[in-house]
Amino acid sequence: MNLDFGQITPYIPFMLEGIWVTLKFVGVALIVGFILGTVLALFKIGNIKILNWFAIAYTSIFRGTPLILQLMTFYFAIPQLTGYDISPFLSAVLAFGLNSAAYISEIIRAGIQAVDKGQTEAAMALGVPYRQMMKDIILPQALKNILPALMNEVITLTKESALVSTISVLDLMRRAQVVGADIYRNFEPLLFVGLIYWVMVFGLSTIGKVLERRLKVSDQS
C-alpha cells in the first residue's frame, strides 16, 4: 500500500471548513423539512379532502423519485424554466428540505396517530380548540414517540448531504475531491473526510440516545 497522508496535511484546514458548510446546509434543510413536514402531517390527518390528497401526492412524488434527480432538477431546471440563476447552495437546501419534509411528515403522522385517542376525546369534551389541542397536548406527546425516527432522519440527511458535491457545493465531499485532483491522490482525502462524517454521525447518534434517556426519565418521574 502506497499511502502518504503527509501530502494532505497542508489541505486539512481547507477540508475542515467543509464541516461548517455541511452542517449549515443540513441545519437549514432540516428546518425547512420539519416545518413543512409538520404541516403535511396535519393535512394527512385532517378532514379537508383536497389538502389530504395534496399531502399524499406530495409524499408519493418526493419519496418515489431519487434524491439526486430532485437535486439536479432544482439546479438545472429552474434556470431553464424561469431564467433565475439559482445558487448551488439554495438548490441543495430546496431539494433536501422538500425531500426530507416528505419523510418527516410520515414520521409525525405516525407519531400523532400513536397518541392515545382518549387524549383527543378528552380535549374535545373540554371544549379545547383544535389548534390549541394539537399544539399543547397532541404534538408534544407525539414528539416524544418519534424522537428516535427523527434522529435517524437527521443522520440520513447528514450522510446523504455528500450528494451536493455533484453540483459543486464546497461541502466535505467536494473539498476532498478538490484536494484529490490537486495532489493526484484520492484515497487519503476521501478517507480523511470519511472519518469526519463518521465522527459527525457518531455525535448525532450519541445526542439522540441522551435525549431519549432524558425523555424516559421525565416520563417516569
Secondary structure as UniProt FT lines:
FT   HELIX           5..11
FT   HELIX           12..45
FT   HELIX           49..64
FT   HELIX           67..72
FT   HELIX           73..77
FT   HELIX           78..82
FT   HELIX           88..114
FT   HELIX           117..125
FT   TURN            126..127
FT   HELIX           130..133
FT   HELIX           134..138
FT   HELIX           139..160
FT   HELIX           161..167
FT   HELIX           172..183
FT   HELIX           187..220
//
